[in-house]
Amino acid sequence: MNRAELKRSGLLNRVPEVTADFWVIKLLAVTMGETAADYLAVNLGLGLTVTSLIMSALLIVALVAQFRQGKYVPWVYWTAVVLISIVGTLVTDNLVDNFHVPLEVTTAVFSVALIATFVIWYRSEKTLSIHSIFNARRETFYWLAILFTFALGTAAGDLVAEAFGLGFIATGLIFGAIIAAIAAAYYIFHLNAVLAFWLAYIFTRPLGASLGDFLSQPMEYGGLGIGTVITSLLFLACIVAIVVYMTFSTRNEIQTIVKSGT
């Protein structure tokens, strides 16, 4: 069944193809998630609890809109990703700062939660592929897994940068090297595509968080001191630009497919 037929049957994949611009915007989104959470909770003085409630409510609205589409709509999908990135960060921050749960524990707990999600997802659907998110149940598993990847990535990144005292640059380099190793394993040694995708998805979170902290945090804490406002707005502008590009390129592609019937 070609894409035009899938569109007519309502079976179009609800999430984007994994391309270079997918990874670029994903990294931008997780970086903004880190800085935006800090800005709302600290700079605006809302605190973690109020910020978490507000952003969770916005995320629910975004996910409802996403589920109602029944197909991949770039601006709706990436709005949900940005918001779930912020909420995932806030979940970990609340556990650590408000409930004093050690980063080692949060990292372990979210690792178990993510593995459990994958196990239940696979037993239910017999696949973890993101190329067949055709129904609400698969999409529910997909977004739950993404939430846990963001929470886990935040915990793991903070563990390495703060608890281990390696700082933003070293932490970013470490997770960047891990992602490079995953890419090499996939392209050279033919690592399973689904496994490679989810591993890369997890580790881009601490990489983006390290980048966001490095740009936004004061120089005395090892950052460049740009601030959370400018950093968040800069990355938001880049995200909007790429989403606009994705929107028009997707429309043109679908129109070409429908006209040609291929």
ZADO-392445 format. One record per residue: x, y, z of N, C-alpha, C, O in turn; residue in three letters. Coordinates in steps of 0.05 Angstrom, whole numbers, plus 32768, in hexadecimal, padded with zeros to 4 digits. Example, Ala and Ser with C-alpha at 12.3 -4.5 7.8 and 13.67 -1.06 7.14 Angstrom:
BEGIN
81087F8E809C80F67FA6809C81087FBE809C811D7FBE80A9ALA/81017FD3808E81117FEB808F81028001809D810C801780A1SER/
***
This chain:
BEGIN
80117FE880008000800080008012801980008022801C8012MET/800E802B7FEB801F80437FEB801480587FFD7FFF8054800AASN/8022806F8000801B8083801380008090800D7FF18096801FARG/7FF980937FF37FDF809E7FEC7FC9808C7FF57FB480957FFFALA/7FCD80727FF27FB9805E7FFB7FB7805E80197FA1805D8025GLU/7FCE806080277FCE806180447FBF807A804E7FB080798061LEU/7FC3809080407FB580A980487F9780A680457F8880AD8057LYS/7F8E809A802F7F718096802B7F658083803F7F4E80858047ARG/7F76806F80487F6C805B805A7F6F806380787F658056808ASER/7F7B807A807C7F7F808480977F96807680A67F97807880BFGLY/7FA8806980987FBD805A80A47FD9806880A17FED805B80A4LEU/7FD98082809C7FF2808F809A8000808F80B57FF4809280CALEU/801B808C80B4802A808D80CD802680A880DB802680BD80CEASN/802380A780F5801D80C08104803680CE810E803380E4811AARG/804D80C48109806680D08112807880D380FA807580C580E6VAL/808C80E580FB809D80EA80E380B180D480DD80B780C480EEPRO/80BA80D580C480D080C480BC80E980CD80CA80ED80E580D0GLU/80FC80BA80CE811580C180DC812980CA80C7813580BA80B8VAL/812C80E580C5813E80F180B18151810380C08150810680D9THR/8163811080B18176812380BE8168813A80CC816F814180E2ALA/8153814580BF8145815B80CC8135815280E48131816280F6ASP/812E813980E58121812E80FD813481308115812C8139812APHE/814D8127811181608128812781688144812F816D814A8146TRP/816A8156811B817081728121815B817E81328161818A8147VAL/8142817C812A812C818981398129817B8154812181888168ILE/812E81618156812C8153816F8140815D8183813A8162819ALYS/815981628179816E816D818B816781898193816B819181AALEU/815C81998181815481B48187813D81B3819C813D81C481AFLEU/812B81A181998114819F81AC811D819881C8811381A381DBALA/812F818481CA8138817C81E58149819281F281488195820AVAL/815881A081E2816881B781EC815581CC81F7815A81D7820DTHR/814181D381E7812E81E781F0811E81DD8208811781ED821AMET/811881C3820A810A81B88221811981BE823A810D81C4824FGLY/813381BB823A814481C08251814381DD8259813E81E48270GLU/814881EF8246814A820C824C812F82188253812D82298264THR/811A820F824480FF821A824A80F58212826580E982228273ALA/80FB81F9826E80F381F0828881018201829E80F4820A82B1ALA/811A8207829A8129821782AD811E823482AD811C824082C2ASP/8118823E8296810E825A829480F3825D82A380F0826F82B2TYR/80E1824B829E80C7824D82AA80C8824982C880BB825782D7LEU/80D7823582D080D8822E82ED80E9824182FD80E282488314ALA/80FF824A82F28112825A83018110827882FA810A8288830CVAL/8114827F82E18115829B82D980FA82AA82DD80F982C082E6ASN/80E4829C82D680C982A882DA80BF82A482F680AB82B082FELEU/80CD8293830580C6828F832180AD827F832580A08281833BGLY/80A5826F8311808C825F8314809182478327807E823D8333LEU/80AA823E832980AF8226833980A9820D832A809B820D8315GLY/80B581F7833380B281DD8325809581D48324808B81CA8310LEU/808781D6833B806C81CB833C805981D98329804B81CC831ATHR/805881F4832A804682038319804D81FF82FB803C81FB82EAVAL/8067820182F6807181FD82DA806981E182D0806081DF82B9THR/806C81CD82E1806581B282D9804781AF82D3804081A282BFSER/803681BB82E3801981BA82DE801281C882C4800181BD82B5LEU/801D81DF82C0801781EE82A7802081DF828E801081DC827BILE/803881D6828F804381C98277803681AD8272803381A5825BMET/802F81A082888021818682858005818A82787FFD817A8267SER/7FF881A082807FDE81A682747FE181AC82567FD181A38246ALA/7FF581BC824F7FFA81C28233800181A982237FF981A6820CLEU/8010819782308018817E82237FFF816D821D7FFD81618207LEU/7FED816B82307FD5815C822C7FC5816782147FBB81588203ILE/7FC3818182127FB5818E81FC7FC3818781E17FB6818081CEVAL/7FDD818981E27FED818381C97FEA816681C17FE8816081A9ALA/7FEA815381D47FE7813781CE7FCB813081C47FC7812081B2LEU/7FB7813D81CF7F9C813A81C57F9A814281A87F8E81348197VAL/7FA6815981A27FA7816381867FB6815081747FAD814A815EALA/7FCC8145817E7FDC8132816F7FCC811881697FCC810F8152GLN/7FBF810D817D7FAF80F581797F9880F981667F8F80E68158PHE/7F8D811181657F76811781547F7E811981367F6C81178125ARG/7F97811C81317FA0812081157F9D810681057F93810680EEGLN/7FA580EF81117FA480D681027FBA80D480ED7FBA80C180DDGLY/7FCC80E780EC7FE280E780D97FF880FA80E47FF4810880F8LYS/800E80FB80D68024810C80DF801F812980D4801F812D80BCTYR/801C813B80E7801A815880E18031816580EF803181668108VAL/8045816F80E1805E817980ED805A818B810580668186811APRO/804B81A18102804981B48118803C81A98131804381B08147TRP/80288197812D801B818B8144802D8177815280308178816AVAL/803A81678142804C8152814D8063815F815C806981578173TYR/8071817381508088817F815D808181918174809281958186TRP/8069819C8175806081AA818C805E819781A48066819E81BATHR/8053817F819F8051816B81B4806D816281BD8071815E81D5ALA/8080816081AB809B815881B280A9816D81C480B5816681D8VAL/80A6818681BC80B2819B81CD80A6819B81E980B5819D81FCVAL/808C819981EA807F8199820580858180821580898182822DLEU/808781698208808D8151821780AB8151822080B281458234ILE/80BB815F821180D78163821980D88174823380E8816D8245SER/80C98189823480C8819A824C80BD818B826380C8818C8279ILE/80A7817C825F809A816D827580AD8157827F80AE81528297VAL/80BA8149826C80CD8134827480E3813F828680EB81328299GLY/80ED8157827F81018164828F80F6816B82AB8103816682BFTHR/80DD817582AC80D1817D82C580CB816582D780CD816782EFLEU/80C4814E82CB80BF813682DB80D8812F82EB80D6812A8303VAL/80EF812E82DD8108812882EB810F813D82FF811781378315THR/810D815682F78114816C83098103816C8323810D81718339ASP/80E98165832080D78164833780E0814D834A80E181518362ASN/80E68136833F80EE8120834F81088126835E810B811F8376LEU/811B8133835181358139835D813381508370813D814E8387VAL/8127816783688127817F837881128180838D8117818883A4ASP/80F98177838680E38178839A80E1816083AC80DA816283C3ASN/80E8814883A180E5813083B08100812383B88101810F83C5PHE/8116813183B08131812983B88138810C83B1814580FE83C0HIS/812E81048399813680E9838F815180EB8381815480FC836FVAL/816580DB8389817F80DD837C817E80D9835E816D80C98354PRO/819080E5834F819180E28332819680C5832A818C80BC8316LEU/81A680B7833A81AB809B83348191808B8335818D80798324GLU/817F8092834881668083834A8153808B8333814680798327VAL/815180A5832D813F80AD8317814880A182FC8138809982ECTHR/816380A082F8816D809482DF8165807782DE815D806D82C8THR/8168806982F48161804C82F48143804882F1813A803682E2ALA/8133805882FE8116805582FD810B805A82E180FB804B82D7VAL/8115807082D4810B807682B98116806282A58109805D8291PHE/812D805682AA81378041829981248029829A811E801D8285SER/811D802182B2810A800A82B580EF801182A980E38000829CVAL/80E5802982AD80CB803182A280CC8031828480B880288277ALA/80E28039827780E48039825A80E5801D825080D88016823CLEU/80F5800C825D80F77FF0825480DB7FE2825780D37FD38245ILE/80CD7FE8826D80B37FDC8271809F7FE5825B808F7FD58251ALA/80A17FFE825380908009823E80967FFA822480837FF28215THR/80AF7FF6821D80B67FE8820580AD7FCB820580A37FC081F1PHE/80AF7FBE821C80A77FA2821F80897F9F821A80807F8E820BVAL/807A7FB08228805C7FAF822580547FB7820980427FAA81FDILE/80617FCB81FD805C7FD381E280617FBC81CE80507FB781BDTRP/80777FAF81D1807E7F9981BF806B7F8181C280637F7581AETYR/80647F7B81DB80527F6481DF80367F6B81D480287F5981CBARG/802F7F8481D480157F8C81CA80147F8E81AC80007F8581A0SER/80297F9A81A080287FA08184803C7F908173803B7F92815AGLU/804E7F81818080627F70817280767F81816280837F768150LYS/80787F9A8168808C7FAB815B80907FC4816B807E7FCD8179THR/80A87FCF816980AE7FE9817680B57FFE816080BF80138166LEU/80B07FF7814880B78008813180A680218132808E80218137SER/80B38038812C80A58051812A80998056810E808D806A8109ILE/809E804380FD8094804580E18078803A80DE806D803A80C8HIS/806C803080F48051802580F28040802E81098031801F8115SER/8042804881108030805481248016805C8117801280748111ILE/8005804881127FED804C81037FD4804F81147FBF8057810APHE/7FD58048812E7FBD8049813E7FC3805581597FDA805A8160ASN/7FAE805B81687FB1806981827FC0805A81967FCF806681A6ALA/7FBE803F81967FCC803081AB7FEA803181A67FF9803581B9ARG/7FF3802E818E800F80308188801A804C818D803080508197ARG/8009806081878012807B818C8014808181AA8024809181B2GLU/8002807581B98004807881D6801E806D81E1802B807A81F1THR/8025805581D9803F804A81E18056805C81D88069806081E7PHE/8054806681C08069807781B4806E809081C68085809681CDTYR/8059809E81CD805C80B781DD806480B181F9807280C08206TRP/805A809A820480638093821F8081808D821F808F80958232LEU/808A807F820B80A78079820980B78093820680CC80968212ALA/80AD80A681F680BB80BF81F380BD80CF820D80D180DA8213ILE/80A780CF821C80A780DC823680BD80D1824880CC80DF8255LEU/80BF80B6824980D380A9825A80EF80AE824F810280B0825FPHE/80F280B08235810D80B6822A811680D18232812E80D58238THR/810480E58233810B8100823B8112810182598125810D8261PHE/810180F48269810680F38286812080E5828C813080EE829DALA/812580CE827F813D80BF8283815580CF8279816A80D08287LEU/815380DB8262816980EB825781718102826A81888108826DGLY/815D810F82758162812582888170811A82A08184812782A9THR/8167810482AB817380F982C3819080F082BE81A280F682CDALA/819480E282A781AF80D982A081C280F0829B81D980EF82A3ALA/81B88104828D81C9811B828781D1812A82A081E8813282A3GLY/81BD812F82B281C3813C82CB81D6812C82DD81E7813682EBASP/81D2811282DC81E3810082EC8200810382E48212810582F5LEU/8205810382CA8221810482C0822C812182C48243812482CDVAL/821C813582BD8226815182BE8229815B82DB823C816982E1ALA/8215815582EC821581608307821F814D831C82328153832AGLU/82128135831E821A81238333823781198330824681158343ALA/823E811483168259810B8311826D8122830D8285811F830CPHE/8261813B830B82728153830A8282815682F08297816382F1GLY/8278814C82DA8287814E82C18282816882B28292816F82A1LEU/826C817582B88266818F82AB8258818B8290825581748287GLY/824F81A28285823E81A1826D824D81978254824381878245PHE/826581A182508274819B8238827B817D8237827681708223ILE/82878174824D828F8157824E82778145824B82798131823DALA/8261814C82588249813C8256823F813B823982378126822FTHR/823E8152822C8235815382108247814281FE823D813481ECGLY/8261814482028274813481F28270811681F78272810681E4LEU/826B810E8210826780F28216824E80E78208825080D381FAILE/823880F6820A821F80EC81FE822080EF81DF821480DF81D1PHE/822F810381D58233810581B8824380ED81AE823D80E38198GLY/825780E581BD826780CE81B5825680B481B5825980A381A4ALA/824480B281C98233809A81CA8220809981B2821D808481A6ILE/821580B081AA820480B18193821380AB817A8209809C8168ILE/822C80B58178823D80AE816082428090815F82428084814AALA/824780848176824C8067817782338057816F823580438161ALA/821B8061817782028054816F81FF8056815081F780438143ILE/8205806E81458202807181288216805F8119820F80538105ALA/822E805D81248242804B81178239802E8118823C801F8105ALA/822E8026812F8224800B8132820D8005811F820B7FEF8115ALA/81FD8019811981E78015810781F0801480EA81E8800280DCTYR/8201802780E28209802980C6821F801580BE821F800B80A8TYR/8230800E80D182477FFC80CB82417FE080D382467FCD80C4ILE/82367FDC80EB82337FC180F582157FB880F5820E7FA380FFPHE/82047FC880E881E87FC180E481D97FBB80FE81CA7FA880FFHIS/81DC7FCD811181CD7FCB812981AF7FCE812281A87FDD8111LEU/819F7FBF813081827FC0812B81787FDC812A817E7FEC813CASN/81687FE3811681607FFF8111814E80098128815180208130ALA/813C7FF98132812A80028148813B800781618136801C816EVAL/814D7FF58168815E7FF9817F816F8012817C81728021818FLEU/817B80158165818C802C8160817D804681638187805A816EALA/8164804781588154805F815A814E806781778153807E817FPHE/814580538186813D805A81A28155806181B38153807281C5TRP/816B805481AF8184805B81BD818C807781B78193808781C9LEU/818C807E819D819480998195818080AE81A0818780C381A8ALA/816680A681A1815280B881AB815680BE81C8815280D581D1TYR/815E80AA81D7816380AE81F4817B80C081F8817980D38208ILE/819180BB81EA81A980CA81F081AB80E681E481BB80F681ECPHE/819980EC81D08198810781C7818D811A81DC8191813281DCTHR/817D810F81EF8172812082058188812B821781898144821AARG/819A811B822281AF8127823281C38138822281CE814B822CPRO/81C68131820881D7814181F781CB815D81F481D9817181F7LEU/81B1815E81EE81A4817881EB81A38188820581A681A08205GLY/819E817A821B819D8187823581B88194823C81BA81AA8246ALA/81CE8185823681E98190823B81EE81A8822A81FA81BC8233SER/81E581A7821181E881BE81FF81D981D6820981E381ED820ALEU/81C081D1821281AF81E7821C81BB81F3823581BB820C8238GLY/81C481E3824781D081ED826081EA81FC825A81F082118267ASP/81FA81F28248821381FF8241820E821B8236821C822E823CPHE/81FA821E822581F38238821981E7824B822D81ED8263822DLEU/81D58241823E81C58252824F81D08258826A81CB826E8275SER/81DF8246827681E78249829281FD825E8294820C82638281GLN/81FF826B82AB8214828082B08230827482AD8234825C82B0PRO/8243828682A7825E827D82A3826A827182BC827B825E82BAMET/8262827A82D4826E826F82EC8265825282F1827182438301GLU/8250824982E28247822D82E4824F821D82CB8246820682C8TYR/8261822882BB826B821A82A4825D821E828A826282108277GLY/824A8232828A823B823782718245825082638259825C826CGLY/82388257824D823F826F823E8230828882488237829E8240LEU/821C82848258820D829B826481FA82A8825181F382C08256GLY/81F1829B823C81DE82A7822981C382AB823681B482BE822FILE/81BC829A824881A3829C8256818D828A824B818E82828233GLY/817A8282825B8165827082528152827C823F8147826F822DTHR/814D82978241813A82A4822F814482A482128137829A8200VAL/815C82AE820E816882B081F3816C829481E88166828F81D0ILE/8176828281F8817B826681EF8161825981E68160824D81D1THR/814C825C81F68132825081F08126825C81D7811C824D81C5SER/8127827681D4811C828481BD812C827D81A381208279818ELEU/8146827B81A681568274818F814F82588184814C8254816CLEU/814D824581978147822A818E812A82278185812482178173PHE/81188236819180FC8236818980FA8240816C80EB8235815CLEU/81098256816681098261814A8113824C8136810782498120ALA/8128823D813D81328228812C811E82128128811A82088112CYS/8110820B813E80FC81F6813C80E581FE812A80DD81EE8119ILE/80DC8217812D80C68221811D80CE822180FF80BE821980EEVAL/80E6822980F980EF822A80DE80F0820E80D180E7820B80BAALA/80FA81FB80E080FC81E080D580E081D380D280DA81C580BFILE/80CE81D980E680B381CE80E480A481DA80CC809581CB80BFVAL/80A881F380C7809C820080AF80A681F28096809781EB8084VAL/80C081ED809580CC81DF807E80C081C3807C80B881BA8066TYR/80BE81B4809280B3819980928096819A8088808E81888079MET/808781AD8091806A81AF808A806781B1806C805781A38060THR/807681C4805F807381C88043807F81B18033807481A9801EPHE/809581A5803C80A1818F802D808F8176802F808D8167801CSER/808281728046806F815C80498057815F8037804E814C802ATHR/804C817880368035817D8025803C81788007802D816B7FF9ARG/805381827FFF805B817E7FE3805F81617FDD805981587FC7ASN/806B81527FF0807081357FEB805681267FE8805381167FD6GLU/8042812C7FFA8029811E7FF9801981257FDF800D81147FD3ILE/801B813E7FD7800D81477FBF801981387FA7800B81307F95GLN/803481367FA6804181287F908039810B7F8F803481007F7ATHR/803780FE7FA7803080E27FA9801380DE7F9F800D80CB7F90ILE/800180EF7FA97FE580EC7FA17FE180F07F837FD280E27F77VAL/7FEF81047F787FEC81097F5B7FF880F27F4A7FEC80EB7F36LYS/800F80E87F53801B80D37F43801080B77F49801280A57F38SER/800480B47F627FFA809A7F69800F80867F70800A806E7F6FGLY/802880907F78803D807F7F7F804580827F9B805880757FA5THR/
***
